């Protein structure tokens, strides 16, 4: 089985996904007027606006923290370690590239999710790729296919990845049996997911910033402690990304292809740009200002924070510890624990285990919220089915503590690729709508007025939207 999964991964990630991801990101960077660069200096203002409370939906900040909860998981630790092991330090550079270009894809998918959202039976906003495939493209079959992929990914596969990382980290640091870790994780996950979308969003708006700051602050402290080595670390990353490091040393080393593939693959698993997961959280927000692009811009911040900040923090810890951290006898999380212990002392392994626990727990909870959201799209959200999804989610958490790491990661990579291919196809087909959203927002910002998405200007789009989803937006 591992050989077969490896073969499928080689096909999907050897060329198809690399070109599709980069091509889509470049396309939307151009179609949106380079929005991730033009509005970089406005991210602080957008983040401040995201705190504005709105009726019938989450605040943009709550939606951002919920999406970050799913993004910021074991991929930010174990994924970075695996990327460096497989592709060398240069993989970190290609993770950065995937994030910067992926910000445009994230803007596109999250803006579309905001535009095509609808209200559920309780008046809460719901939406995501399945909705814009159905309403924007008139392809409900495509939405159904995507929802099935997402249920498999976020209800099953990805939770095993997170649980696997936690179990390995706890066993390495405290010699805690994997079964005990799985049981504790199951209990706390059940308590959290029973709170529903609003309850989870309120919890994540506090948990996510705290856990992210803990890890980044620790990395900064260690970097200051080894300040004289930091310039060399970044030089090594750049040189290795293009094969210059190996060429200068007269060795073959890692190829550019290895660095690029590993960096983009693990970068996407971490920041999820273009995968179609984040729009499920973005659609739940009552965006402020009342324009679909506003939520798209806020969610771009999530990509920036996840990869350029948190993943870089992990990479610095690994690279400062030296090349011995690439020993294949350790899995991804244990590589980070070993690196932290070598830099900070015996407490390092336990600290990393605690961070992994927080990251993975928040990710599992957000993954469930995404899965339940698509159960609603499929109109299968009966109490029986919701509880069935919860039970399966919890069982997969337990199974994740017992599965071998290569099988878990390979399954995650395959299902991630299938989701991304479906979603990227949809947003490329809807790129004219994305351009309208971006240009309308930029036009109003240039005029110095608060952006408002006036549907009267776009009657063709208005006909596709759910009744009542944008009724509260004032007409210009």
C-alpha positions as CSV (number, residue, x, y, z in Angstrom):
1,X,0.0,0.0,0.0
2,X,2.7,2.6,0.8
3,X,4.3,2.0,-2.6
4,X,1.0,2.5,-4.4
5,X,0.3,5.7,-2.4
6,X,3.8,6.9,-3.2
7,X,3.2,6.3,-6.9
8,X,-0.1,8.3,-6.9
9,X,1.7,11.1,-5.0
10,X,4.5,11.2,-7.5
11,X,2.0,11.6,-10.3
12,X,-0.1,14.3,-8.5
13,X,2.7,16.3,-7.0
14,X,5.5,15.6,-9.5
15,X,4.1,18.1,-11.9
16,X,0.3,18.5,-11.9
17,X,-0.1,20.2,-8.6
18,X,3.0,22.3,-8.8
19,X,2.0,23.9,-12.1
20,X,-1.7,24.2,-11.2
21,X,-1.0,25.9,-7.8
22,X,1.7,28.3,-9.1
23,X,-0.3,29.0,-12.3
24,X,-3.5,29.7,-10.4
25,X,-1.7,32.0,-7.9
26,X,0.1,33.9,-10.7
27,X,-3.2,34.2,-12.6
28,X,-5.1,35.7,-9.7
29,X,-2.2,37.9,-8.8
30,X,-2.6,39.5,-12.2
31,X,-6.4,39.4,-12.4
32,X,-6.8,41.1,-9.0
33,X,-4.3,43.9,-9.7
34,X,-1.6,42.4,-7.5
35,X,-3.8,42.8,-4.5
36,X,-1.6,41.0,-2.0
37,X,1.2,43.5,-2.7
38,X,-1.0,46.6,-3.1
39,X,-2.8,46.0,0.2
40,X,0.1,44.7,2.3
41,X,0.4,48.0,4.2
42,X,-3.3,48.0,4.8
43,X,-3.4,44.6,6.6
44,X,-3.3,46.2,10.0
45,X,-6.3,48.4,9.2
46,X,-8.2,45.3,7.8
47,X,-7.4,43.4,10.9
48,X,-8.8,46.2,13.1
49,X,-11.9,46.4,11.0
50,X,-12.3,42.6,11.3
51,X,-13.1,43.1,15.0
52,X,-16.4,44.9,14.2
53,X,-19.3,42.9,15.5
54,X,-22.1,42.2,13.0
55,X,-25.5,40.5,13.4
56,X,-26.2,37.1,11.9
57,X,-22.6,36.1,11.4
58,X,-19.2,35.7,12.9
59,X,-16.9,38.7,13.0
60,X,-14.2,38.7,10.4
61,X,-11.6,38.2,13.1
62,X,-13.5,35.1,14.4
63,X,-13.6,33.7,10.9
64,X,-9.9,34.4,10.5
65,X,-9.0,32.7,13.8
66,X,-11.2,29.7,12.9
67,X,-9.4,29.3,9.5
68,X,-6.1,29.8,11.3
69,X,-7.0,27.0,13.7
70,X,-7.3,24.6,10.8
71,X,-4.2,26.0,9.1
72,X,-2.0,26.1,12.2
73,X,-1.6,22.4,12.9
74,X,1.1,19.8,12.9
75,X,2.0,20.9,9.4
76,X,3.6,24.0,10.9
77,X,6.0,21.8,12.9
78,X,6.2,18.3,11.5
79,X,5.5,19.5,7.9
80,X,8.3,21.9,7.9
81,X,10.7,19.3,9.3
82,X,9.6,16.8,6.6
83,X,10.0,19.5,3.9
84,X,13.6,20.2,5.0
85,X,14.4,16.5,5.3
86,X,13.1,15.8,1.8
87,X,14.2,19.0,0.0
88,X,16.8,20.6,2.1
89,X,16.8,24.2,3.5
90,X,15.8,25.4,0.1
91,X,12.3,24.0,0.6
92,X,11.7,26.8,3.1
93,X,12.2,29.4,0.3
94,X,9.6,27.6,-1.9
95,X,7.2,27.5,1.1
96,X,7.5,31.3,1.2
97,X,6.9,31.5,-2.6
98,X,3.8,29.2,-2.3
99,X,2.5,31.5,0.4
100,X,3.0,34.8,-1.4
101,X,1.5,33.6,-4.6
102,X,-1.1,31.6,-2.7
103,X,-2.4,34.7,-1.1
104,X,-4.0,35.7,-4.4
105,X,-5.7,32.3,-4.6
106,X,-6.9,32.6,-1.0
107,X,-8.3,36.1,-1.8
108,X,-10.2,34.6,-4.8
109,X,-11.7,31.6,-3.0
110,X,-12.6,33.5,0.2
111,X,-14.2,36.5,-1.7
112,X,-16.3,34.0,-3.7
113,X,-17.3,32.2,-0.5
114,X,-18.5,35.6,0.9
115,X,-20.4,36.5,-2.2
116,X,-22.2,33.2,-2.6
117,X,-23.0,32.6,1.0
118,X,-26.5,31.8,2.3
119,X,-28.3,31.5,5.6
120,X,-29.0,28.2,7.3
121,X,-32.1,27.3,9.3
122,X,-30.8,29.3,12.3
123,X,-30.0,32.4,10.3
124,X,-26.2,31.8,10.4
125,X,-24.2,32.4,7.2
126,X,-22.9,29.3,5.5
127,X,-20.9,28.9,2.4
128,X,-17.7,27.6,0.7
129,X,-16.5,26.1,-2.5
130,X,-19.5,23.8,-2.8
131,X,-21.8,26.8,-2.7
132,X,-20.0,28.9,-5.3
133,X,-19.7,25.8,-7.6
134,X,-23.4,25.4,-7.3
135,X,-24.6,29.0,-7.5
136,X,-21.8,30.7,-9.5
137,X,-21.2,27.9,-12.0
138,X,-24.5,26.1,-11.8
139,X,-22.7,22.8,-11.2
140,X,-24.2,21.3,-8.1
141,X,-22.6,17.9,-9.1
142,X,-19.2,19.6,-8.7
143,X,-20.2,21.0,-5.3
144,X,-21.3,17.5,-4.2
145,X,-18.0,16.0,-5.4
146,X,-16.0,18.7,-3.5
147,X,-18.1,18.2,-0.4
148,X,-17.4,14.4,-0.4
149,X,-13.7,15.1,-0.8
150,X,-13.8,17.5,2.0
151,X,-15.7,15.2,4.3
152,X,-13.1,12.5,3.6
153,X,-10.2,14.9,4.2
154,X,-11.4,16.9,7.2
155,X,-13.6,14.3,8.8
156,X,-11.1,11.5,8.4
157,X,-7.6,11.8,6.9
158,X,-6.4,15.1,8.3
159,X,-7.4,14.4,11.8
160,X,-5.3,11.2,11.8
161,X,-2.3,13.4,10.8
162,X,-2.9,15.8,13.7
163,X,-3.4,13.0,16.2
164,X,-0.4,11.1,15.0
165,X,1.8,14.1,15.6
166,X,0.5,14.7,19.1
167,X,0.8,11.1,20.1
168,X,4.4,10.9,18.8
169,X,5.3,14.2,20.5
170,X,3.8,13.2,23.9
171,X,5.5,9.7,23.7
172,X,8.9,11.3,22.9
173,X,8.7,13.9,25.6
174,X,6.9,12.2,28.4
175,X,6.8,8.5,27.4
176,X,3.0,8.7,27.4
177,X,1.3,5.7,25.7
178,X,-0.2,6.7,22.4
179,X,-3.6,5.3,23.4
180,X,-3.8,7.6,26.4
181,X,-3.0,10.6,24.3
182,X,-5.7,9.6,21.8
183,X,-8.3,9.2,24.5
184,X,-7.6,12.6,26.1
185,X,-7.7,14.2,22.7
186,X,-11.0,12.6,21.9
187,X,-12.6,13.8,25.1
188,X,-11.5,17.5,24.6
189,X,-12.4,17.4,20.9
190,X,-15.9,16.2,21.7
191,X,-16.5,18.9,24.3
192,X,-15.3,21.6,21.8
193,X,-17.3,20.4,18.7
194,X,-20.5,20.2,20.7
195,X,-20.3,24.0,21.1
196,X,-21.2,24.5,17.4
197,X,-19.8,27.0,14.9
198,X,-20.3,30.1,17.0
199,X,-18.9,28.4,20.2
200,X,-15.8,27.2,18.3
201,X,-15.3,30.6,16.7
202,X,-15.4,32.3,20.1
203,X,-12.9,29.8,21.6
204,X,-10.5,30.1,18.6
205,X,-10.4,33.9,18.7
206,X,-8.5,33.5,22.1
207,X,-6.7,30.2,21.7
208,X,-5.2,30.7,18.2
209,X,-3.4,34.1,18.9
210,X,-2.1,32.8,22.3
211,X,-0.6,29.5,20.9
212,X,0.8,31.2,17.8
213,X,2.5,33.9,19.9
214,X,4.0,31.3,22.3
215,X,5.7,29.5,19.4
216,X,6.8,32.6,17.5
217,X,8.1,34.3,20.7
218,X,10.1,31.2,21.6
219,X,11.7,31.1,18.1
220,X,12.5,34.8,18.3
221,X,14.2,34.4,21.7
222,X,16.3,31.5,20.4
223,X,17.1,33.5,17.3
224,X,18.4,36.4,19.4
225,X,20.4,33.9,21.5
226,X,22.1,32.7,18.3
227,X,21.9,36.1,16.4
228,X,25.3,35.7,14.7
229,X,24.1,32.6,12.9
230,X,20.8,34.0,11.6
231,X,22.3,35.7,8.4
232,X,23.9,32.4,7.5
233,X,20.6,30.5,8.0
234,X,18.8,32.8,5.5
235,X,21.7,32.7,3.1
236,X,21.6,28.9,3.2
237,X,17.9,28.8,2.5
238,X,18.3,31.1,-0.6
239,X,21.3,29.3,-1.9
240,X,19.8,25.8,-1.5
241,X,16.5,26.9,-3.1
242,X,18.4,27.3,-6.4
243,X,21.1,24.6,-5.9
244,X,23.8,27.2,-5.4
245,X,24.8,25.8,-2.0
246,X,25.5,22.3,-3.4
247,X,27.2,23.7,-6.5
248,X,29.6,25.8,-4.3
249,X,30.4,22.7,-2.2
250,X,31.0,20.6,-5.3
251,X,28.3,18.1,-4.2
252,X,25.1,16.9,-5.7
253,X,23.0,17.5,-2.5
254,X,19.4,18.4,-2.9
255,X,18.1,19.3,-6.4
256,X,16.0,22.3,-7.1
257,X,13.1,20.0,-8.0
258,X,13.3,18.3,-4.6
259,X,13.3,21.7,-2.8
260,X,10.5,23.1,-4.9
261,X,8.2,20.0,-4.7
262,X,8.7,19.6,-0.9
263,X,8.4,23.3,-0.2
264,X,5.2,23.8,-2.1
265,X,3.6,20.5,-1.0
266,X,4.2,21.1,2.7
267,X,3.5,24.8,2.3
268,X,0.1,24.1,0.9
269,X,-0.7,21.6,3.6
270,X,0.2,24.3,6.1
271,X,-1.5,27.4,4.7
272,X,-4.2,25.6,2.7
273,X,-4.3,28.4,0.0
274,X,-6.3,27.2,-2.9
275,X,-7.3,24.0,-1.3
276,X,-10.9,25.1,-0.7
277,X,-11.0,24.7,3.1
278,X,-10.6,28.3,4.3
279,X,-13.7,29.5,2.4
280,X,-15.9,27.5,4.7
281,X,-14.9,29.8,7.6
282,X,-14.7,32.9,5.4
283,X,-18.3,32.5,4.3
284,X,-19.6,32.4,7.9
285,X,-18.5,36.0,8.6
286,X,-20.6,39.0,8.3
287,X,-17.9,40.9,6.6
288,X,-17.1,44.5,7.5
289,X,-16.9,46.7,5.4
290,X,-19.9,45.0,3.6
291,X,-17.9,43.8,0.6
292,X,-16.8,40.3,-0.3
293,X,-13.3,41.5,-1.0
294,X,-13.0,42.6,2.7
295,X,-13.1,39.0,3.9
296,X,-10.7,37.9,1.1
297,X,-8.1,40.4,2.3
298,X,-8.5,39.4,6.0
299,X,-8.0,35.8,5.0
300,X,-4.8,36.7,3.1
301,X,-3.4,37.7,6.5
302,X,-3.9,34.1,7.6
303,X,-1.7,32.8,4.8
304,X,0.9,35.3,5.7
305,X,0.9,34.5,9.4
306,X,0.8,30.7,8.9
307,X,3.7,30.3,6.5
308,X,5.9,33.4,6.5
309,X,5.7,33.7,10.3
310,X,4.9,30.4,12.1
311,X,6.5,28.0,9.6
312,X,9.6,30.3,9.3
313,X,9.8,30.2,13.1
314,X,10.0,26.4,13.0
315,X,12.5,26.4,10.1
316,X,14.9,28.6,12.1
317,X,14.8,26.3,15.1
318,X,15.5,23.3,12.9
319,X,18.3,24.9,10.9
320,X,20.0,26.5,14.0
321,X,20.1,23.0,15.5
322,X,22.2,21.8,12.6
323,X,22.1,19.1,9.9
324,X,21.9,16.3,12.4
325,X,18.2,17.1,12.8
326,X,17.6,15.5,9.3
327,X,18.2,12.0,10.6
328,X,15.4,9.8,9.2
329,X,15.2,7.8,12.4
330,X,13.0,10.6,13.7
331,X,9.6,11.6,12.5
332,X,8.7,15.2,11.7
333,X,7.6,16.3,15.2
334,X,10.5,14.5,16.9
335,X,12.9,16.3,14.6
336,X,11.6,19.6,16.0
337,X,11.7,18.3,19.6
338,X,15.3,17.1,19.1
339,X,16.2,20.5,17.6
340,X,14.6,22.4,20.4
341,X,16.2,20.3,23.1
342,X,19.7,20.8,21.5
343,X,19.2,24.5,21.5
344,X,17.3,25.2,24.7
345,X,17.9,22.2,27.0
346,X,15.9,19.3,28.2
347,X,12.7,21.3,28.6
348,X,12.5,21.8,24.8
349,X,11.0,18.5,23.9
350,X,8.2,18.9,26.5
351,X,7.5,22.5,25.3
352,X,7.2,21.4,21.7
353,X,4.9,18.6,22.7
354,X,2.6,21.2,24.4
355,X,2.7,23.4,21.3
356,X,1.9,20.5,19.1
357,X,-1.0,19.6,21.4
358,X,-2.5,23.1,21.1
359,X,-1.9,23.3,17.3
360,X,-3.3,19.9,16.6
361,X,-6.3,20.2,18.9
362,X,-7.4,23.5,17.4
363,X,-6.9,22.1,13.9
364,X,-9.0,18.9,14.6
365,X,-11.9,21.1,16.0
366,X,-11.8,23.4,13.0
367,X,-11.6,20.4,10.6
368,X,-14.8,19.1,12.1
369,X,-16.5,22.4,11.7
370,X,-15.6,22.4,8.0
371,X,-16.9,18.8,7.6
372,X,-20.2,19.6,9.3
373,X,-20.6,22.7,7.1
374,X,-20.4,20.5,4.0
375,X,-22.8,18.0,5.5
376,X,-25.2,21.0,5.6
377,X,-24.6,21.6,1.9
378,X,-25.4,18.0,1.1
379,X,-28.6,18.4,3.1
380,X,-27.7,15.4,5.3
381,X,-27.3,17.3,8.5
382,X,-29.9,15.4,10.5
383,X,-29.1,14.9,14.2
384,X,-28.3,11.3,13.5
385,X,-25.9,12.1,10.7
386,X,-24.2,14.9,12.7
387,X,-23.6,12.5,15.6
388,X,-22.3,9.9,13.2
389,X,-19.8,12.4,11.8
390,X,-18.8,13.3,15.4
391,X,-18.2,9.6,16.3
392,X,-16.2,9.0,13.1
393,X,-14.1,12.1,13.7
394,X,-13.3,10.9,17.2
395,X,-12.5,7.4,16.1
396,X,-10.2,8.7,13.4
397,X,-8.4,10.8,16.1
398,X,-7.8,7.6,18.0
399,X,-6.7,5.7,14.8
400,X,-4.3,8.5,14.0
401,X,-2.3,7.7,17.2
402,X,-1.8,4.1,16.0
403,X,-1.0,4.5,12.2
404,X,2.5,4.8,10.8
405,X,3.5,8.3,9.8
406,X,4.3,7.6,6.0
407,X,0.9,6.1,5.3
408,X,-0.9,9.0,7.1
409,X,1.0,11.7,5.2
410,X,0.6,10.0,1.9
411,X,-3.2,9.7,2.3
412,X,-3.3,13.4,3.3
413,X,-1.3,14.5,0.3
414,X,-3.6,12.5,-2.1
415,X,-6.9,13.8,-0.7
416,X,-5.4,17.3,-0.5
417,X,-4.5,17.2,-4.2
418,X,-8.0,16.0,-5.2
419,X,-9.7,18.8,-3.2
420,X,-7.3,21.4,-4.6
421,X,-7.8,20.3,-8.2
422,X,-11.6,20.6,-7.9
423,X,-11.5,23.9,-6.1
424,X,-8.8,25.5,-8.3
425,X,-10.8,24.5,-11.4
426,X,-13.9,26.2,-10.0
427,X,-12.2,29.5,-9.0
428,X,-10.4,29.7,-12.4
429,X,-13.8,29.3,-14.1
430,X,-15.1,32.1,-11.8
431,X,-12.1,34.4,-12.3
432,X,-14.3,37.0,-14.2
433,X,-16.3,37.4,-11.0
434,X,-13.2,37.6,-8.8
435,X,-11.9,40.4,-11.0
436,X,-15.2,42.3,-10.6
437,X,-15.0,41.9,-6.8
438,X,-11.4,43.1,-6.7
439,X,-11.8,46.0,-9.1
440,X,-15.0,47.2,-7.4
441,X,-13.2,47.2,-4.0
442,X,-10.1,48.8,-5.3
443,X,-12.1,51.5,-7.1
444,X,-14.0,52.5,-3.9
445,X,-10.8,52.5,-1.8
446,X,-9.2,54.7,-4.4
447,X,-12.1,57.1,-4.1
448,X,-11.6,57.2,-0.4
449,X,-15.0,55.8,0.5
450,X,-16.0,52.7,2.5
451,X,-16.4,49.8,0.1
452,X,-19.9,48.5,-0.3
453,X,-20.9,45.8,-2.7
454,X,-23.9,47.3,-4.5
455,X,-25.7,44.4,-6.3
456,X,-27.6,46.9,-8.4
457,X,-24.4,47.4,-10.4
458,X,-24.1,43.7,-11.2
459,X,-27.6,42.3,-11.9
460,X,-26.2,39.1,-13.5
461,X,-24.4,38.2,-10.3
462,X,-27.4,39.2,-8.1
463,X,-29.5,36.6,-9.9
464,X,-27.1,33.9,-8.7
465,X,-27.1,34.8,-5.1
466,X,-29.1,33.3,-2.2
467,X,-32.2,35.4,-1.3
468,X,-31.5,37.5,1.8
469,X,-27.7,36.9,1.9
470,X,-26.9,40.5,1.0
471,X,-30.2,42.3,2.0
472,X,-28.5,44.3,4.8
473,X,-26.0,45.9,2.5
474,X,-26.9,49.5,1.7
475,X,-27.4,50.5,-2.0
476,X,-25.2,53.3,-3.4
